[in-house]
Amino acid sequence: QIYPGYVSTIYAVAIDTDGKILAAGFAWNLNNDVFALARFNADGSIDKDFGNQGFVTTQIGLACRAYAMV
């Protein structure tokens, strides 16, 4: 689960230059799929300085999903 409280799926994972872990995919916001990102510290704990307590969602259109990232 990428975003607490929502049905969500992770499709892509990347390690940032500072060792933090980014996970991307989608979350269902009760109306549509929205892009969802989560960032974790190198130890696997949620990076609460990122977005809204470690999570970000963005809607662009109706069915937004991130399948890859660089």
C-alpha positions in Angstrom: 0.0 0.0 0.0 1.5 3.3 -1.1 -1.0 5.7 0.4 -2.7 5.0 3.8 -6.5 4.7 3.8 -6.8 4.2 0.0 -6.6 1.2 -2.3 -3.2 1.7 -3.9 -0.5 -0.1 -5.8 3.3 0.4 -6.3 4.6 0.0 -9.8 8.1 1.6 -9.6 10.8 2.0 -7.0 14.0 4.1 -7.2 16.8 5.1 -4.9 17.6 8.8 -4.7 21.2 10.1 -4.6 20.8 10.6 -0.9 19.8 7.0 -0.3 16.1 7.7 0.2 13.6 5.3 -1.4 10.9 6.6 -3.8 7.8 4.4 -4.6 5.4 5.4 -7.3 2.1 4.1 -8.5 -1.5 5.0 -8.0 -4.1 5.5 -5.3 -7.9 5.3 -5.6 -9.4 8.5 -4.3 -13.0 7.2 -4.3 -13.5 8.7 -7.7 -10.4 8.1 -9.9 -6.9 6.7 -9.9 -4.4 9.4 -9.0 -0.6 9.4 -9.2 0.9 8.5 -5.9 4.4 8.9 -4.5 5.9 7.8 -1.2 9.4 8.5 0.1 11.2 6.4 2.7 14.4 7.0 4.5 17.3 4.6 3.8 16.3 2.6 6.9 12.8 2.0 5.4 10.9 4.4 7.7 8.6 7.0 6.1 10.2 10.3 5.3 7.7 12.6 7.0 9.4 15.7 5.5 8.2 14.7 2.0 4.8 15.9 0.8 2.0 15.2 3.3 3.7 13.1 6.0 5.7 11.1 3.4 3.1 10.8 0.7 2.0 12.9 -2.4 -1.0 12.3 -4.7 -1.7 14.2 -7.9 -4.6 13.9 -10.3 -4.1 14.7 -14.0 -7.1 13.4 -16.0 -9.2 10.4 -15.0 -6.9 7.4 -14.7 -3.4 8.4 -13.5 -0.8 5.8 -12.8 3.0 5.9 -12.6 4.5 2.8 -14.1 8.2 3.9 -14.1 10.5 6.6 -12.9 14.1 7.7 -13.3 
